[in-house]
Structures are given as C-alpha cells and as structure tokens.
Amino acid sequence: MKGNQLLRKEFTEIIKSKKILIPIIAVLFVPILYAGMFLWAFWDPYKQLDDLPVAVVNLDKGAVFDGKPIEVGKGLVDNLKDNKSFKWEFVSEKEAKKGMEGRKYYMLVRIPDDFSSNATTLLKDNPKPLNLEYIPNESLNFLSSQIGGTAIEKIKTEVSSTLTKTYAEKMFDSIKDVSKGLADGSEGASKLHDGSSELHDGSSKVTDGLHTLQGKSGEMKDGVGKLFDGSGKVTAGLNTLNSKTGEMQIGIGKLVDGSGKVTDGLHVLNSNVGIGKLVDGSGKVTDGLHALNSNAGIGKLVDGSGKVTDGLHALNSNTGIGKLVDGSGKVTNGLNTLNSKTSEMQTGIGKLVDGSGKVTDGLNTLNNKTGEMQKGIGELRDGSEKVTGGLNKLVSKSGELKTGTTDLSNGMEQLVGGQKQLEVASQKIEKGLQDLNSKVKSSAAGLEEIQSKGPSILNTVNEKIDGAGANVNQLNELTQSTAGDAKNAAQDVANLQKQIESLPKEYQEQLQPFITSAVKSTATVQQKAAGVAGGTNKLNEEVKQLKGEINQKTSDAQNKLPNTAKLDSLTEGIEKLASAQKGFVENFQGFGKNLNVAKEGANKFKNESGQLIDAINQLADGSGQVTGGLGTLSAGANQMAGGVHQLADGSSQVTGGLGTLSAEANQMAGGVNQLADGSSQVTGGLGTLLAGVSKLADGSSQVTGGLGTLSVG
C-alpha cells in the first residue's frame, strides 16, 4: 500500500517538474519514431527495385555447338533488357569497377568468358557449371545486396530453364534427324520389299513350274518305269533266246551232220558197185530164169546166181548202209532235240513280244508327256526371267539400301547421344524437384512460425501504442519545452544541410530525402508544439488510427500469407512429381539400354548390308545362269522328244518283227516235227532195207547152191 502511494507520489512529482517530464516524454517518443521509421523502411522493400542500378558485364566469348555458334551470354543480356526486376546497366568491366567504387551500383553481375563453352558440356560425362559472378556493394546498402542475391538465384534458374529448353529443342531436332534417317531407311526397305515381292512372284512361278514338272515327272517316271520293265523283259527274252539258240544251233548242227551223212550214204548207195552188180546179177538171174524157164541152160543160171550172191554179200558188207542208218538216227535225235526246245524258244519269243509292247507303251506315254514337260520348262524359264528381272531391280536399289542403312546408323548414333543428354537433364530436373520440395518444407515451417508469433507481436505493438496514448496527455505539458528543442533541432538540420552540400553529388542525392524529411519533421514538431494544447485529442485519434492501421495491415499480411494446408498439398504434389520424374528417369534409362541395343542392331544391319548386297548380286548371276540352263534344258527336251519318238517307232518295229518271229517260230516247230517224223521213217526204212538185203543175200546163196545142185544133177 505504501509502495503504491510512493509510486503515485513519484509520478506526481515528475509531472509537476518540467525538467524531468520533458526528457521522459522525449525518451518515450524515440521508440515510436524509430518503430514508425523502421516499418516505413521495410514495409515493401521490393516495390521500387526497378530503380536500383545494377551493373552487368558480359565477358562471354561464345562457343560452337553441333557445328553452330552459340552465345549464351548475349542471350542472357537480351533477356535482362526485357527484365524489369532491376535497373540493369550494361557496361564494360572497367566502368563497372569504377561505379562500384563510386557507390553508383548496388551490385555487379559478371558473365564469365567461358559461360557459353561450359554450356556445351552440359551433356558430356563431366559437365562444367555455368557460374554467374555476383558481387554486391554491401557498403552501400545491406538489404539491397540480400535482395540482389535472391534475384540472381532467380536469374540462374531462368538461365537453367532456358538452357534446358534449348537442349530439349536440340534433342527433338536430333530425334527429327533420326526420324528422317528412319524414314529414308524405311523407304529403302520398302523398295527392297518391292524387289523381294517381285522376286517372290518370280520364284512362285518357278515353284509352280517345278511343281508342274514334278507332277508330270511322276507320269514320265511311270512311262520310264514301264519302259524299263519292258526293256528288262525284252532283255530276259533275248537272253533266254540267246541261251537256247546254242542248244538249237547244236541240234541243227547235228541235224546238218546227220543229213550230210544220209546224203553221203545215199550217194554211196547210189554209186556203190554192189547195187550195180546186184542189178546186173539180178538181170542175169532173170535172164537165167528165163533161160531156165526156156530150158536155155542151167549153167547160165548158176553163174548168174553166183554173181547175185557175190553182189548181195558185197552190198551187205558195204559200210554205206550202216553209215546211212547211223546218220539217219543222228538226224532223228537232232530233230527231236530241236523239237523239244522250240516250246522254250516260243515262250522266250512271247515274253520278248510282251516286253516290247510295254516298251512301246512306255515310249508312247513318254512321247505324249514331252509336250507338257516342254510347257513346264517354258513356264519355269519365264518365271526364272522374272526372277532375274526382280533381282536386277533389287541390285539397282542396293545402293539406296546401303545409303539408308548408313543414315539409319548415323541417326541411331545421334539418338543415343540425345538420349544421354536428355537423361542427364532429367536427372537434374529430379534433383531440382527434390531441392524445391525441401525449400517448400522449410518455407512452410517458417510460415507456421510467423503465423504462430504474429499475434504475440501484434499484442506487443498494441500495448506499446496504448502506452503511447496514455503518455499523450503528458506530451502536451512537455510541448513547450520541446518547441525550443525543435527550434534547436531545425538549426542543427540547417547546419547539417550545409555540411551535406560539401559532399559529392551522389551522396547528396542519397541523403537529400532524409534531410528533407528531417526539415519537414522539425517544422511539424514546431507547428505541433505551437498548437499542442488543442491537438492532444487529435493525437489520440491518430494513435487509435495507427493502431487500427497496424491491425489491418497485420490482418492483411496474415491473409496474404500462403495457407499451410496448401503448402502441404504443394509439397505432396512436388513429391509425387519427383517420384514420377524418378520413374521417368528409370524408364528413360531402360529406353537408353533398348536404344543401345537398337543402335547395335542398326550398326550390324549396316555392316551386313554389304554381304546382303553381294548375296543379291550372286543370286542375280545364278538366276541368269538358271535362265540360260533352262533354255539349254528346253532345247535338250526337244531333242529328247525327237529321240523318244524315234525310239517309239523303232520299238513298234521291234514288236512287229518279234510277232513275225513268233509266227515263223511256230511254223518252224511244225516243220521240225514233220522233219523228225520223216527222219524216223527214213531210219526205219533203212533198217528194213538192211534186213531185206541180208535176207536177199541169204536167199541168193541158197538159189546159187540150188542151181549148183541142179546143174550137177
């Protein structure tokens, strides 16, 4: 209780004492003035950045990329000319250093000389970064240097996006080139396909001709088979006939020998003196008998009978009849042998006739099919000519095929290089998304901190303002004292103005707004000091208005702050985008592997296209040779047809001759039978003749003996 009274008494003494009250009011006014100036200075620091001078020095020398000159630094300068973020001034390095030292520029942006050359290494194994040299003039304004750093990071991001866009366009140009190469390869392949289609059509006709020839070859084979069978039977019949002709020849030889002996015996018999003597004796016997009968004389009869007997003995002892009998027997045996073999000969001749008929039928069939065979050969030759024509077209297009495969291989090389470049860019995009996500999360955390501390700061400010309002009444008492101080302050400001005028012009331009503000402030203080008694209420209203404006600005700032839920959604979206980008990179790497396989296949196709062209040339040569060979085959087929026709005619003649031979063989068999029968009869007659001669000799001896007896008696 005493403490409160003591404190109240102390405040009462302070209020009553102007010497104490005025310094206290001045001290209380300083925080308000400082807070107001601070808020005014930092209320919107980005509002007038376009008036902030920044020096830009372009040292880039340019570079050559893919055979074309590029100047990334010049492109950046052109973009900055359209950028209103700062007051860009494009100067030389010497002017920039001079301006920085003279505090003309708040910062310096230098584009190094290797800026473009480093940009060309983006898609290489060891890419070099594109570094923009940023030099802030912190001695001039610390806040502007911080703002400038943020702006430079934004510029770097824009440059990176521009480069990514440029390389993406370059990648698509490469893909277009590859697409063109693929189109050329496709056109060449299409022409190759057309040639192969013509080749296929020709080969189909060749195949059809071969099938026709194959179908007719079966019939020809049957005819040839029949011809072969018939010729085999002819050969067997001829062999049989040949084997039997030896025996028949032996029998005929024996028959000839026997017939010769018969003839010799007949000649001997005919020429033998015994028969002559027999005849003579017989004549004499007859004469003697006549004489006896006429009683001419028995003596003559005896003589004649003796001669007859001698003649008969001579005839009986003569070998001619024996030889004749032996020869006749041999003739009979030979004829019997010949007769027994004629049936086998007739069987062989029959088989020979049958075989010859089959040979003739086979030759006729073969002769009938030669026309179809010639037709098939003609179709085969036409198809072969078309095949040759298709192969020649294919050979003429082989140059385009080789060019197409070369373009395809080169395009695949460019596509693989572009894929690697795009893969590197995709990985950088993925990393950028991860960095962006981390920054968004940091921003969300900072935003939550601002939102949580904002009400506390606002309450503190309101408390300070309320305290300032409570002191306004005391301010009125101090106004009189303050008026004198304000007058002194105005004099100090005037002195300061004179001192500033002695400074360089650029410093005068920078400090003049503050001097003007100070002059206005001292004038305002003087005016307020003159009418402070009536302005206390107005000051209270202004304090309340200030409080309301602060609350309103704070509320607006709170509303302008991003929603943390939206930031969370943004973070989630960025994470999904990063995940999708990662999947894209993985899939793109797989695409790169497949692209490498396709590249190897294109190179292999390019390398083997020469072998394919050589094979096509060889095939064309071989097809020409086939066509020529088919012409020769056709000519040979014509000759074969003529030969077959002649062979068929000859076979018909052979068959007719064999028929005649068979008929004559039958007649010969009948003659042989008759000859054998006659020979047997001759042999039997000769035996009877031999027996009769013996009996006649015996009878003649008896007659002679009887005649002798008769003569004696």
Secondary structure, 3 states (H helix, E strand, C coil): CHHHHHHHHHHHHHHHCHHHHHHHHHHHHHHHHHHHHHHHHHCCCCCCHHHCEEEEEECCCCEEECCEEECHHHHHHHHHHCCCCCEEEECCHHHHHHHHHCCCCCEEEEECCCHHHHHCCCCCCCCCCCCCEEEECCCCCHHHHHHHHHHHHHHHHHHHHHHHHHHHHHHHHHHHHHHHHHHHHHHHHHHHHHHHHHHHHHHHHHHHHHHHHHHHHHHHHHHHHHHHHHHHHHHHHHHHHHHHHHHHHHHHHHHHHHHHHHHHHHHHHHHCHHHHHHHHHHHHHHHHHHHHHCCCCHHHHHHHHHHHHHHHHHHHHCHHHHHHHHHHHHHHHHHHHHHHHHHHHHHHHHHHHHHHHHHHHHHHHHHHHHHHHHHHHHHHHHHHHHHHHHHHHHHHCHHHHHHHHHHHHHHHHHHHHHHHHHHHHHHHHHHHHHHHHHHHHHHHHHHHHHHHHHHHHHHHHHHHHHHHHHHHHHHHHHHHHHHHHHHHHHHHHHHHHHHHHCCCHHHHHHHHHHHHHHHHHHHHHHHHHHCCCCCHHHHHHHHHHHHHHHHHHHHHHHHHCCCHHHHHHHHHHHHHHHHHHHHHHHHHHHHHHHHHHHHHHHHHHHHHHHHHHHHHHHHHHHHHHHHHHHHHHHHHHHHHHHHHHHHHHHHHHHHHHHHHHHHHHHHHHHHHHHHHHHHHHHHHHHHHHHHHHHHHHHHHHHHHHHHHHHHHC
